[in-house]
Amino acid sequence: MKIIDSLKQRRSNYDINKNLPIEEKVVFDFIKEATELVPDAFNMKSSRVVVVTKENQDLLWDKIYEVFNGQVPREKIDGFKNGYGTILYFVDNNVVKGLQEQFPPYAPKFIEWSKQSAGMLELSIWSGLKELGIGASLQHYNPVIDDAVKDLFSIPESYELNAQMPFGGINSEPSAKEKEDISLRVTIL
């Protein structure tokens, strides 16, 4: 599939379920391969991915609801909980700090570069999941949930949570996206 076609198909799917249209192993293998292939500055490999499924999926979203003490509607949280799993995206700050020490002239940029790579990984996995017939959305309940998630799954302290991607079978497709006037955002000289 062409990258533009993949990007056109990638959408925020909120109406997901616990049924995958393909084998779980295919999804996990894809996530591993995408994580390996996404580029990053200085080949730092600072992105970390934790995939939670089954009872851990329910534990995660119940914990997120608890952390927000009802400030996020239960129906919204349950929409994410209804998915097959959630991909938790982290940056390992120990890797970033190590490169900052190794290459002092670039030290201020390594944090930014690690976030750029994390964003590329999130988009690559999101688009790839859609190609596999799986719906997903990208959520940002961090930093409010950071400590609770680390405690729940024994995540290393050096991991900084960047985003959460609930995924699953698709109950219904989102509405068509309205085309924007891209000339307001892209200038060609």
N, C-alpha and C positions, 0 to 999 in steps of 0.2 A: 504494500500500500504506500502511496506517496505521502510525504509528511504533511502537506496541506490537507489532503483528504482526512488524515488521522486527526489533525487539529480541528477540522470542521466537525468531526463526529464527537470529539471529546466535549462533554457537557457536565454540568453538575447534576448528577442523578440523586435525588433525595428519596425517591420512592423505590427502595431496594428491599430485598428479602434474603433469607438465609440459604437460598438454593443457588449454587453455581451452575452455569450452563456447560461447564467443562470440569475435568478432574482437578481436584485441589493441587495435586503435584505440578500440573502444568502452570498454574498460577504462581506457585512458590518458585518454580524454576525460572519463570519469566522475571519475577521480582529480583531474584539473585543475579540473573544475567544483566538486567538493566542497571542494577547497582554497580556491577563490575565495569560496565561499558561507558557510563556517563563520565565525561571529562571533568577535570578540576585543575586549578593552578598548581604548579609544582608537583603534580601527581600526588597531592596531599592525602587523598582518600579519607577525608574527615567525616563523610556522611555515614550514618548508622541507621539501620532500618530494623524495627521490631514489628513483627506481624502477630496480632492477637486474633484468635478465632474461638469458636465454640463457647465454653463457659467463661473464658477470659474476655471474650467480646462483651458478654453481659456484665461481667464484673467491672470492666473499664467504663462503660457508659453509665452504670449505676453509680460508680464512684464520682464520675464527672458531675452527675446530677447532684449528688450529695455535697460535693465541694462548692457548688454554686447555691446550695441551700434554697432551691426552688426558684432562683432568679432567672433561670433558663427554663422555659416551659417543658414539662414532662413529655408532651407529645413530640416536641422537637428532638429531645434526647432519645426518645424511643424510636424515632425515625432512623437514627444512626445505629442504635442498638439492634434494630431489625435486620441489619446487614449480616453477611457471612463473617466478616472480620473487619479489622481496622489496621491500617499501616501507620505506625508511629514513626515519624521522621525526626532524627536527631543529628546534631553536629557534635563530634567528640572534641571538646575544647582542649584536651591533652595533646591531640595531634596538632591543632592550631598553635598552641603555645610552643610545642617542640620546634615547629618551623619558624616561628617568630624568633626563637633563640638561635636557630641555625642560620637564618638569613636576616639579620637586624635591619638592613636598609629597606626591606619589604614588610617589616613587622606590622605596621599599621594596616596594611591591606589584607592580611591573611584572614581576618574575621569576615570581611566583605567577600573575599573570594570563596570562602567556605559556604557562605549563604548563597552565592550565585550557583555553585555546584549543587547545593541542596535543592534550589528551585528547578534546575534542569532535571534533577532526578525525579522530583515530584511530578513535573509535567510529562516526563518520559513514561513513568509508570502509569499515570492517569490515562494518557493516550493509549498506551499498550493494553491496559485493562479494557478499554472500550473496544479495541480491535478484537479482544477475546470474548466480547459480548457481555462484559461485566460493567455494571454501573458503579460510579464512585463520585465523591465530592471531597473538596479540601476544606478542612475546618481548622480554626485557630482559637482553641480554648486555652492555649498557653499564653502567658506564664502562670495563670491562675491555678492550673491543674498540675504543674510540673512536679512538685514534691509528692503529691498523692500518687501520680503515675509511677514515679521512681520507686516509691515504697511498695506499691501494689505488685510490681513486676521485678523488683530488685535490680533496677537499672543503675549502672555506674553513675557516680556523682558528676563525673566529667562530661556526661552526655547532656546536651541542652536540647530540649524539645522544641521543634520548629513547626510542626503541623501534624494533623491527624487526618487520615483518609479512610473513612468508612466505605466498604465496598460490598457488593453482593449481586444477586440476580436482579434483573430489572422488572419491576411491576408495570411501570409506565414511563414513557419518555418525557423529558421536559419540553415545554413550549419552544417553538422556533425562536431563535435569537434575532433581534432586530439589527439590520445592517447599519453600521455607523458611518459617518463621514470621516473616513480614515485620513483625509488630508489635514484634519485638525491635529493629528498625532504623528504623521510622517511627512517629512520635507525631503524632497529630492532636488539636489542642486546640480 
